[in-house]
Amino acid sequence: MEKHWLELSISIPAALTDLAVDELCAGDCLGANVEERLLDTFVLPDPDADTPDCYRVRFYYPPVDDPAALCRRVQLQLAALPPLVPGWIPELPEVSSVAQQDWAEGWKQHFTASRFGRRLVVKPTWEEFVAQPGDVIVNLDPGMAFGTGSHETTRLCLQALAELFDEAPRARLLDVGTGSGILAIAAVRLGATTVVANDIDPDACVVARENAALNNVAGRIEITDAPLEALTGEYDVVIANILAEENVRLAPHLLTHLAPGGSLLLSGILREKEDLVRCGFAPLALIGPDVFYDADWCCLHYRRPI
C-alpha cells in the first residue's frame, strides 16, 4: 500500500516564511513547499527573487488520528512567531493527503549531476553522464530523504570530503544525519573501508539502504537509526550535516567518535549561526575550525590533535 502524508496549506507573510519553516521543521514537520519551490529543514527562499506580500506554504506531516487537532496546533505555533508583521493572525491551515511518490518526484526538477574535487561526481539515476578517466560516480535517487548534493549544505560536505580523500586515504568514516546516504556512499567510492551511516529517521535509513544497493556498496556501509550516543568506535572522518543547534547538542558525542588526527566536518549551519557552533565546540580539544561558505551556509572543519 502506498504511503500517504498530510499536507497543511496556509498563507504566510513573506517576512515570516523563513521563521515558520524553521520553527515547524524543527519539530515533527517533515518538510515544506513554498510557492512551488521545494524546501526542507535547511532551505530558505531565494533572497534575489521578487518577494510577494505572502507565500502559500505547504507543510508535510506523517498521518495522525486527528488532523483537525494538528491544524489547530500548527496555527498556534505560527501565532507564537515573533511579531514581524503587526496584526497578522494565521488562519487555520487547509489539510489534504498527498502520496509519497508525488512528493518524492518533486526532487527531480532540482537535481542534476555535479562534480566535487578532482574525481567525485554525484548524479541522479535518471540523467545520462559521460564519465572522465578516474571519475568516481555516485548514482542517487533521494526519494524523501534530504541530500542530493544540490543544496549548499550537502555541497559543502561533498567538496570537503572529496578534498580530504584527494589529500590522503581515509579508512573509517561516520556520517551523522545521513539522509539519502550520499556522503556515506561517496566515502566508500573514494576509498573508505569502514563506513557507518546514522540517521534517527527510519525512512531516511530505508532510502539510504536503497541508494547503497543502487551503487553496489550495500555490504560496505552499516546503516543504523540508533542514537549517536549508542554507537561505538572511532573514525578518521566524522560528518554531521544537521542543524546548528543539533551539532552543538551532540558535540561531546561527536568528539567521542573522532580518532586522534581525525577530521570533523560540521554543516547544515547558517552563517548567522556560525558563532553559536564555534562557541559550542570551543571547550573541546580541537584544532580549527577552517570555515567554508556557500551562499548563506557554512561548513566547519575541525581536527583532533594526534
C-alpha positions as CSV (number, residue, x, y, z in Angstrom):
1,M,0.0,0.0,0.0
2,E,1.4,3.4,-0.9
3,K,2.3,5.6,2.0
4,H,0.5,9.0,2.4
5,W,1.3,12.2,4.2
6,L,-0.7,15.1,5.4
7,E,-0.3,18.4,3.6
8,L,-1.2,21.5,5.6
9,S,-1.5,24.6,3.4
10,I,-1.5,28.2,4.7
11,S,-0.8,31.7,3.6
12,I,2.2,33.3,5.5
13,P,3.7,36.8,5.2
14,A,7.0,36.8,3.3
15,A,8.8,38.3,6.3
16,L,7.8,35.3,8.4
17,T,8.2,32.5,5.9
18,D,11.8,31.6,6.9
19,L,10.9,31.6,10.6
20,A,7.8,29.5,10.0
21,V,9.6,26.8,8.0
22,D,12.5,26.7,10.6
23,E,10.1,26.5,13.6
24,L,7.8,23.8,12.2
25,C,10.6,21.7,10.6
26,A,12.5,21.7,13.9
27,G,9.6,19.6,15.2
28,D,7.6,16.8,13.6
29,C,7.1,18.6,10.3
30,L,8.9,16.5,7.6
31,G,9.3,19.3,5.0
32,A,7.7,22.3,3.3
33,N,6.9,23.7,-0.1
34,V,6.9,27.5,-0.6
35,E,5.2,28.8,-3.8
36,E,6.2,25.8,-5.9
37,R,9.8,25.8,-4.6
38,L,10.7,22.7,-2.7
39,L,12.2,23.3,0.8
40,D,13.2,21.1,3.7
41,T,14.7,21.8,7.1
42,F,17.6,23.7,5.6
43,V,16.2,25.6,2.7
44,L,15.4,29.3,2.5
45,P,13.6,31.2,-0.2
46,D,15.7,32.8,-2.9
47,P,16.8,36.2,-1.5
48,D,17.2,37.7,-5.0
49,A,13.7,36.7,-6.1
50,D,10.8,39.2,-6.2
51,T,9.2,38.9,-2.8
52,P,5.3,38.9,-2.7
53,D,3.5,40.1,0.4
54,C,2.6,36.4,1.3
55,Y,3.6,32.9,0.2
56,R,1.4,29.9,0.1
57,V,3.3,27.4,2.3
58,R,2.6,23.7,2.4
59,F,3.9,21.8,5.4
60,Y,4.1,18.0,5.4
61,Y,3.4,15.7,8.3
62,P,3.0,12.0,8.9
63,P,-0.6,10.8,9.2
64,V,-2.3,11.4,12.5
65,D,-5.6,10.2,14.0
66,D,-6.9,13.8,14.4
67,P,-5.9,16.1,11.5
68,A,-8.0,18.9,12.8
69,A,-6.1,18.9,16.1
70,L,-2.8,19.0,14.1
71,C,-4.1,22.0,12.2
72,R,-5.0,23.9,15.4
73,R,-1.6,23.1,16.8
74,V,0.2,24.4,13.7
75,Q,-2.0,27.5,13.8
76,L,-0.9,28.2,17.4
77,Q,2.8,27.6,16.6
78,L,2.6,30.2,13.8
79,A,0.7,32.6,16.0
80,A,3.6,32.4,18.5
81,L,6.2,33.6,16.0
82,P,7.9,36.9,16.6
83,P,5.5,39.8,15.6
84,L,7.5,40.9,12.5
85,V,4.2,41.6,10.7
86,P,1.9,43.6,13.0
87,G,-1.7,42.5,13.0
88,W,-1.1,39.2,11.2
89,I,-3.2,36.3,12.6
90,P,-2.6,32.9,11.0
91,E,-5.6,31.2,9.5
92,L,-6.4,27.6,10.2
93,P,-4.4,25.5,7.7
94,E,-6.2,23.6,5.0
95,V,-5.4,19.9,5.2
96,S,-5.2,17.2,2.5
97,S,-3.5,13.9,1.8
98,V,-0.5,13.5,-0.5
99,A,1.1,10.3,-1.8
100,Q,4.7,9.6,-1.1
101,Q,5.5,9.3,-4.8
102,D,4.0,12.7,-5.6
103,W,6.3,14.4,-3.1
104,A,9.4,12.4,-4.0
105,E,9.0,13.2,-7.7
106,G,9.4,16.9,-6.8
107,W,13.2,16.4,-6.2
108,K,13.9,15.7,-9.9
109,Q,13.5,19.3,-11.1
110,H,16.2,20.5,-8.7
111,F,18.8,17.7,-9.0
112,T,21.5,17.4,-11.8
113,A,25.0,15.9,-12.0
114,S,27.7,17.8,-10.0
115,R,31.4,17.4,-9.6
116,F,33.3,17.7,-6.3
117,G,37.1,17.8,-6.0
118,R,39.1,16.2,-8.7
119,R,37.1,13.0,-9.2
120,L,33.8,12.7,-7.3
121,V,30.7,13.1,-9.4
122,V,27.1,12.8,-7.9
123,K,24.4,12.2,-10.5
124,P,20.7,11.3,-10.4
125,T,19.7,7.9,-11.6
126,W,17.5,9.4,-14.4
127,E,20.4,11.5,-16.0
128,E,22.9,10.3,-18.6
129,F,26.5,11.2,-17.8
130,V,29.8,10.6,-19.6
131,A,32.5,9.8,-17.0
132,Q,36.1,11.0,-17.5
133,P,39.0,8.7,-16.7
134,G,39.4,8.4,-12.9
135,D,36.0,9.7,-12.1
136,V,34.2,8.2,-9.1
137,I,30.4,8.2,-9.7
138,V,27.7,8.2,-7.1
139,N,24.2,7.4,-8.5
140,L,21.4,8.8,-6.4
141,D,17.7,8.7,-6.1
142,P,17.0,10.7,-2.9
143,G,13.3,9.8,-2.5
144,M,12.0,11.7,0.6
145,A,15.4,11.9,2.4
146,F,17.4,15.1,2.4
147,G,20.7,15.1,0.5
148,T,21.2,15.4,-3.3
149,G,24.3,17.5,-3.5
150,S,22.2,20.3,-4.9
151,H,21.7,22.1,-1.7
152,E,24.6,24.3,-0.3
153,T,24.9,22.3,3.0
154,T,25.4,19.0,1.2
155,R,27.6,20.6,-1.5
156,L,29.9,21.9,1.2
157,C,30.2,18.5,2.8
158,L,30.9,16.7,-0.5
159,Q,33.5,19.3,-1.5
160,A,35.3,19.0,1.9
161,L,35.0,15.2,1.8
162,A,36.4,14.9,-1.8
163,E,39.3,17.2,-0.9
164,L,40.1,15.1,2.2
165,F,40.3,11.9,0.2
166,D,42.3,13.7,-2.6
167,E,44.8,14.7,0.2
168,A,45.2,11.2,1.7
169,P,43.4,7.9,2.2
170,R,40.8,7.8,5.0
171,A,39.8,4.3,6.2
172,R,36.9,5.0,8.6
173,L,34.0,7.4,8.4
174,L,30.9,8.2,10.4
175,D,28.1,10.1,8.7
176,V,25.6,11.5,11.2
177,G,22.3,12.5,9.8
178,T,22.9,10.5,6.6
179,G,19.6,11.3,4.9
180,S,19.8,9.8,1.4
181,G,23.2,8.2,2.3
182,I,25.0,10.4,-0.3
183,L,28.0,11.2,1.9
184,A,28.5,7.6,3.1
185,I,28.3,6.3,-0.4
186,A,30.7,8.9,-1.7
187,A,33.2,7.9,1.1
188,V,33.1,4.3,0.1
189,R,33.5,5.2,-3.6
190,L,36.5,7.4,-2.6
191,G,38.2,4.5,-0.7
192,A,36.9,4.3,2.9
193,T,36.7,0.7,4.1
194,T,34.6,1.2,7.3
195,V,31.6,3.4,6.9
196,V,28.7,3.9,9.3
197,A,25.7,6.0,8.2
198,N,23.5,7.1,11.1
199,D,20.0,8.8,11.0
200,I,17.3,8.7,13.6
201,D,14.6,8.9,10.9
202,P,13.8,5.3,9.8
203,D,12.5,6.5,6.4
204,A,15.9,8.1,5.7
205,C,17.6,4.8,6.5
206,V,15.4,3.0,4.1
207,V,16.3,5.4,1.3
208,A,20.0,5.3,2.3
209,R,19.9,1.5,2.0
210,E,18.2,1.7,-1.4
211,N,20.9,4.1,-2.6
212,A,23.7,2.0,-1.2
213,A,22.3,-1.0,-3.1
214,L,21.9,1.1,-6.2
215,N,25.7,1.9,-6.0
216,N,26.7,-1.7,-5.2
217,V,28.1,-0.7,-1.8
218,A,25.3,-2.1,0.5
219,G,27.6,-4.6,2.1
220,R,30.2,-1.9,2.8
221,I,28.0,0.6,4.8
222,E,26.4,0.0,8.1
223,I,23.2,2.0,8.2
224,T,21.6,2.5,11.6
225,D,18.8,4.6,13.2
226,A,20.3,4.1,16.7
227,P,21.0,7.2,18.7
228,L,24.5,8.6,18.2
229,E,25.2,8.0,21.9
230,A,24.6,4.3,21.4
231,L,27.2,3.9,18.7
232,T,30.8,2.7,19.3
233,G,34.1,3.1,17.6
234,E,36.5,5.9,16.5
235,Y,36.6,7.2,12.9
236,D,39.1,9.2,10.8
237,V,36.3,11.4,9.5
238,V,33.1,12.3,11.3
239,I,30.5,14.3,9.3
240,A,27.4,15.9,10.8
241,N,25.3,17.6,8.2
242,I,22.5,18.6,10.6
243,L,21.1,21.8,12.2
244,A,23.4,24.1,14.0
245,E,21.7,23.5,17.3
246,E,21.9,19.7,16.9
247,N,25.6,20.0,16.1
248,V,26.2,21.8,19.4
249,R,24.0,19.4,21.4
250,L,25.8,16.4,20.0
251,A,29.3,17.9,20.3
252,P,30.6,15.7,23.1
253,H,29.4,12.5,21.3
254,L,30.8,13.6,18.0
255,L,34.2,14.1,19.7
256,T,34.0,10.7,21.3
257,H,33.9,9.1,17.9
258,L,36.7,11.2,16.3
259,A,40.0,9.4,16.2
260,P,43.3,11.2,17.1
261,G,44.3,13.1,13.9
262,G,40.8,12.8,12.5
263,S,38.7,15.4,10.8
264,L,35.3,16.6,12.0
265,L,33.0,18.2,9.3
266,L,30.0,20.2,10.6
267,S,27.4,21.5,8.1
268,G,23.7,22.5,8.0
269,I,24.8,25.8,9.6
270,L,23.5,29.2,8.6
271,R,26.2,31.9,8.5
272,E,24.3,33.7,11.2
273,K,24.7,30.6,13.5
274,E,28.4,30.1,12.9
275,D,29.3,31.7,16.2
276,L,26.8,29.6,18.0
277,V,28.6,26.4,16.7
278,R,32.1,27.9,17.4
279,C,31.1,28.6,21.0
280,G,29.6,25.2,21.4
281,F,32.8,23.5,20.3
282,A,35.3,25.9,21.9
283,P,35.6,23.9,25.1
284,L,36.6,20.8,23.2
285,A,40.3,19.9,22.5
286,L,40.1,20.5,18.7
287,I,42.2,22.4,16.2
288,G,40.4,24.9,14.0
289,P,38.0,25.4,12.5
290,D,38.6,26.0,8.9
291,V,35.4,27.5,7.6
292,F,34.0,27.2,4.0
293,Y,31.0,29.2,2.8
294,D,28.4,28.7,0.1
295,A,25.6,31.3,-0.2
296,D,24.1,31.7,3.3
297,W,25.6,28.5,4.7
298,C,28.9,27.3,6.1
299,C,30.9,24.2,6.9
300,L,33.3,24.0,9.8
301,H,36.3,21.6,9.6
302,Y,37.9,20.7,12.9
303,R,40.8,18.4,13.5
304,R,41.6,16.4,16.6
305,P,45.2,16.5,17.7
306,I,47.2,13.3,17.4
